[in-house]
Amino acid sequence: MTTLYIRDVSDEVAERLKERAAAEGKSLSAYVAGELAKLAGRPTNDEIVARLRERDRSGGPTTDEILAAVQAGRR
């Protein structure tokens, strides 16, 4: 495992993280490691855009159908 050192964390942020860790019965290190794992598991915006571009949209509504639905919602 790698050890990370994080500098310049404000006292307020550090205190909130400590409180959250205590509320979950974890050490600060374990809590932050878990939060970092969640963050690393999320796709980046570029990955989301790439996935959306790969989707087959041939069965979706047409532009005219979308515009008609928007117009109907404004009435």
N, CA, C and O atoms as a DFTB+ gen file, in Angstrom:
300 C
 N C O
     1  1       0.832      -1.183       0.000
     2  2       0.000       0.000       0.000
     3  2       0.875       1.244       0.000
     4  3       2.003       1.231       0.492
     5  1       0.347       2.288      -0.546
     6  2       1.040       3.565      -0.603
     7  2       0.606       4.441       0.560
     8  3      -0.550       4.396       0.982
     9  1       1.512       5.220       1.065
    10  2       1.204       6.192       2.108
    11  2       1.107       7.562       1.470
    12  3       2.002       7.978       0.734
    13  1       0.015       8.265       1.752
    14  2      -0.176       9.616       1.230
    15  2      -0.091      10.610       2.373
    16  3      -0.596      10.365       3.469
    17  1       0.549      11.725       2.103
    18  2       0.576      12.831       3.055
    19  2      -0.136      13.989       2.382
    20  3       0.182      14.352       1.249
    21  1      -1.090      14.560       3.076
    22  2      -1.861      15.664       2.497
    23  2      -1.547      16.924       3.284
    24  3      -1.731      16.979       4.499
    25  1      -1.077      17.921       2.581
    26  2      -0.691      19.179       3.221
    27  2      -1.764      20.234       3.005
    28  3      -2.616      20.116       2.125
    29  1      -1.697      21.250       3.819
    30  2      -2.528      22.441       3.686
    31  2      -4.027      22.151       3.780
    32  3      -4.828      22.762       3.073
    33  1      -4.394      21.227       4.646
    34  2      -5.806      20.965       4.928
    35  2      -6.204      21.924       6.049
    36  3      -5.560      21.971       7.096
    37  1      -7.269      22.684       5.817
    38  2      -7.673      23.655       6.831
    39  2      -8.089      22.940       8.120
    40  3      -8.496      21.778       8.105
    41  1      -7.978      23.655       9.210
    42  2      -8.367      23.088      10.508
    43  2      -9.842      22.690      10.506
    44  3     -10.218      21.672      11.087
    45  1     -10.674      23.500       9.849
    46  2     -12.112      23.205       9.795
    47  2     -12.391      21.901       9.055
    48  3     -13.203      21.089       9.500
    49  1     -11.719      21.706       7.933
    50  2     -11.914      20.475       7.158
    51  2     -11.416      19.281       7.953
    52  3     -12.087      18.251       8.018
    53  1     -10.248      19.412       8.554
    54  2      -9.696      18.305       9.335
    55  2     -10.629      17.945      10.491
    56  3     -10.836      16.766      10.778
    57  1     -11.181      18.941      11.141
    58  2     -12.083      18.687      12.268
    59  2     -13.368      17.986      11.809
    60  3     -13.848      17.069      12.474
    61  1     -13.909      18.412      10.695
    62  2     -15.122      17.762      10.174
    63  2     -14.854      16.309       9.803
    64  3     -15.678      15.431      10.060
    65  1     -13.697      16.063       9.196
    66  2     -13.342      14.690       8.844
    67  2     -13.172      13.829      10.093
    68  3     -13.598      12.674      10.120
    69  1     -12.548      14.393      11.125
    70  2     -12.390      13.663      12.383
    71  2     -13.747      13.339      12.997
    72  3     -13.954      12.239      13.510
    73  1     -14.666      14.293      12.947
    74  2     -16.007      14.067      13.490
    75  2     -16.733      12.963      12.731
    76  3     -17.367      12.097      13.333
    77  1     -16.635      13.001      11.422
    78  2     -17.295      11.972      10.605
    79  2     -16.679      10.597      10.852
    80  3     -17.389       9.595      10.933
    81  1     -15.374      10.559      10.968
    82  2     -14.691       9.288      11.250
    83  2     -15.156       8.738      12.589
    84  3     -15.463       7.551      12.702
    85  1     -15.209       9.593      13.602
    86  2     -15.649       9.153      14.936
    87  2     -17.093       8.669      14.902
    88  3     -17.434       7.688      15.562
    89  1     -17.938       9.348      14.142
    90  2     -19.340       8.954      14.046
    91  2     -19.497       7.560      13.437
    92  3     -20.464       6.855      13.726
    93  1     -18.552       7.173      12.602
    94  2     -18.587       5.846      11.982
    95  2     -17.719       4.843      12.737
    96  3     -17.588       3.692      12.321
    97  1     -17.134       5.278      13.837
    98  2     -16.295       4.380      14.631
    99  2     -15.003       4.002      13.935
   100  3     -14.493       2.896      14.117
   101  1     -14.472       4.918      13.139
   102  2     -13.248       4.651      12.394
   103  2     -12.172       5.650      12.787
   104  3     -12.453       6.717      13.334
   105  1     -10.944       5.280      12.497
   106  2      -9.855       6.241      12.648
   107  2      -9.955       7.238      11.498
   108  3     -10.584       6.964      10.476
   109  1      -9.336       8.381      11.675
   110  2      -9.323       9.380      10.604
   111  2      -8.706       8.796       9.339
   112  3      -9.208       9.011       8.235
   113  1      -7.620       8.060       9.509
   114  2      -6.933       7.465       8.365
   115  2      -7.835       6.484       7.617
   116  3      -7.898       6.511       6.387
   117  1      -8.528       5.625       8.351
   118  2      -9.414       4.643       7.716
   119  2     -10.578       5.334       7.021
   120  3     -10.971       4.943       5.921
   121  1     -11.123       6.351       7.657
   122  2     -12.248       7.074       7.061
   123  2     -11.828       7.752       5.757
   124  3     -12.499       7.619       4.733
   125  1     -10.707       8.482       5.808
   126  2     -10.248       9.199       4.613
   127  2      -9.869       8.218       3.506
   128  3     -10.132       8.482       2.333
   129  1      -9.261       7.097       3.861
   130  2      -8.914       6.091       2.846
   131  2     -10.178       5.565       2.169
   132  3     -10.193       5.365       0.955
   133  1     -11.227       5.342       2.942
   134  2     -12.488       4.889       2.358
   135  2     -13.098       5.923       1.436
   136  3     -13.606       5.585       0.367
   137  1     -13.053       7.182       1.843
   138  2     -13.589       8.256       1.002
   139  2     -12.779       8.404      -0.280
   140  3     -13.345       8.644      -1.346
   141  1     -11.473       8.266      -0.187
   142  2     -10.630       8.332      -1.385
   143  2     -10.908       7.164      -2.325
   144  3     -10.883       7.326      -3.545
   145  1     -11.171       5.990      -1.759
   146  2     -11.499       4.828      -2.592
   147  2     -12.800       5.073      -3.351
   148  3     -12.911       4.724      -4.526
   149  1     -13.785       5.673      -2.681
   150  2     -15.048       6.014      -3.363
   151  2     -14.800       7.008      -4.493
   152  3     -15.317       6.854      -5.600
   153  1     -14.006       8.021      -4.196
   154  2     -13.700       9.048      -5.190
   155  2     -12.978       8.449      -6.393
   156  3     -13.295       8.772      -7.538
   157  1     -12.015       7.583      -6.131
   158  2     -11.256       6.957      -7.221
   159  2     -12.122       6.018      -8.052
   160  3     -11.838       5.783      -9.226
   161  1     -13.177       5.483      -7.445
   162  2     -14.054       4.565      -8.158
   163  2     -15.063       5.246      -9.069
   164  3     -15.674       4.604      -9.923
   165  1     -15.233       6.546      -8.884
   166  2     -16.176       7.284      -9.719
   167  2     -15.554       7.568     -11.078
   168  3     -14.359       7.848     -11.168
   169  1     -16.357       7.499     -12.136
   170  2     -15.810       7.810     -13.459
   171  2     -15.532       9.305     -13.596
   172  3     -16.198      10.131     -12.971
   173  1     -14.556       9.638     -14.407
   174  2     -14.266      11.041     -14.706
   175  2     -15.313      11.556     -15.687
   176  3     -16.050      10.774     -16.288
   177  1     -15.371      12.858     -15.844
   178  2     -16.294      13.436     -16.824
   179  2     -15.978      12.929     -18.223
   180  3     -16.896      12.647     -18.994
   181  1     -14.705      12.806     -18.566
   182  2     -14.328      12.300     -19.889
   183  2     -14.818      10.866     -20.094
   184  3     -15.274      10.512     -21.181
   185  1     -14.724      10.039     -19.042
   186  2     -15.204       8.659     -19.145
   187  2     -16.723       8.618     -19.327
   188  3     -17.236       7.796     -20.087
   189  1     -17.431       9.493     -18.642
   190  2     -18.895       9.544     -18.792
   191  2     -19.265       9.963     -20.203
   192  3     -20.150       9.369     -20.819
   193  1     -18.593      10.980     -20.715
   194  2     -18.868      11.441     -22.079
   195  2     -18.588      10.324     -23.081
   196  3     -19.368      10.118     -24.011
   197  1     -17.488       9.604     -22.900
   198  2     -17.152       8.505     -23.814
   199  2     -18.227       7.421     -23.778
   200  3     -18.614       6.893     -24.820
   201  1     -18.710       7.089     -22.581
   202  2     -19.773       6.082     -22.467
   203  2     -21.040       6.544     -23.171
   204  3     -21.691       5.764     -23.866
   205  1     -21.385       7.804     -22.991
   206  2     -22.603       8.329     -23.621
   207  2     -22.484       8.318     -25.140
   208  3     -23.459       8.049     -25.842
   209  1     -21.296       8.609     -25.642
   210  2     -21.101       8.611     -27.095
   211  2     -21.188       7.204     -27.684
   212  3     -21.530       7.036     -28.854
   213  1     -20.878       6.196     -26.871
   214  2     -20.906       4.818     -27.346
   215  2     -22.315       4.225     -27.361
   216  3     -22.543       3.193     -27.992
   217  1     -23.249       4.860     -26.683
   218  2     -24.604       4.304     -26.586
   219  2     -25.340       4.364     -27.917
   220  3     -25.182       5.304     -28.697
   221  1     -26.141       3.342     -28.153
   222  2     -27.003       3.307     -29.328
   223  2     -28.262       4.112     -29.016
   224  3     -29.048       3.750     -28.140
   225  1     -28.433       5.190     -29.738
   226  2     -29.576       6.067     -29.492
   227  2     -30.612       5.987     -30.603
   228  3     -31.491       6.843     -30.701
   229  1     -30.511       4.981     -31.423
   230  2     -31.417       4.880     -32.566
   231  2     -32.868       4.666     -32.149
   232  3     -33.780       4.981     -32.914
   233  1     -33.095       4.136     -30.946
   234  2     -34.466       3.899     -30.502
   235  2     -35.053       5.033     -29.694
   236  3     -36.175       4.928     -29.200
   237  1     -34.309       6.115     -29.553
   238  2     -34.768       7.241     -28.741
   239  2     -35.697       8.158     -29.515
   240  3     -35.940       7.950     -30.704
   241  1     -36.218       9.176     -28.834
   242  2     -37.126      10.120     -29.494
   243  2     -36.382      10.994     -30.494
   244  3     -35.178      11.218     -30.370
   245  1     -37.106      11.474     -31.467
   246  2     -36.530      12.378     -32.460
   247  2     -36.495      13.789     -31.872
   248  3     -37.098      14.067     -30.835
   249  1     -35.785      14.654     -32.554
   250  2     -35.723      16.052     -32.120
   251  2     -37.120      16.666     -32.128
   252  3     -37.478      17.401     -31.208
   253  1     -37.907      16.372     -33.157
   254  2     -39.267      16.916     -33.240
   255  2     -40.138      16.422     -32.085
   256  3     -40.946      17.184     -31.555
   257  1     -39.986      15.163     -31.692
   258  2     -40.755      14.633     -30.569
   259  2     -40.358      15.318     -29.250
   260  3     -41.208      15.607     -28.408
   261  1     -39.085      15.563     -29.095
   262  2     -38.617      16.244     -27.880
   263  2     -39.164      17.663     -27.829
   264  3     -39.667      18.108     -26.797
   265  1     -39.063      18.371     -28.953
   266  2     -39.576      19.740     -28.995
   267  2     -41.079      19.785     -28.750
   268  3     -41.566      20.689     -28.070
   269  1     -41.805      18.839     -29.283
   270  2     -43.252      18.785     -29.069
   271  2     -43.565      18.547     -27.593
   272  3     -44.496      19.144     -27.054
   273  1     -42.810      17.697     -26.952
   274  2     -43.030      17.418     -25.525
   275  2     -42.724      18.661     -24.683
   276  3     -43.431      18.955     -23.720
   277  1     -41.681      19.376     -25.050
   278  2     -41.340      20.609     -24.332
   279  2     -42.446      21.645     -24.512
   280  3     -42.873      22.292     -23.555
   281  1     -42.894      21.788     -25.738
   282  2     -43.989      22.741     -26.020
   283  2     -45.257      22.367     -25.247
   284  3     -45.933      23.239     -24.702
   285  1     -45.579      21.073     -25.200
   286  2     -46.761      20.613     -24.479
   287  2     -46.640      20.884     -22.983
   288  3     -47.634      21.177     -22.319
   289  1     -45.431      20.788     -22.458
   290  2     -45.216      21.027     -21.034
   291  2     -45.329      22.492     -20.668
   292  3     -45.529      22.819     -19.498
   293  1     -45.205      23.371     -21.631
   294  2     -45.298      24.811     -21.367
   295  2     -46.725      25.344     -21.420
   296  3     -46.985      26.496     -21.075
   297  1     -47.623      24.505     -21.849
   298  2     -49.026      24.973     -21.975
   299  2     -49.746      24.917     -20.678
   300  3     -50.922      25.272     -20.608
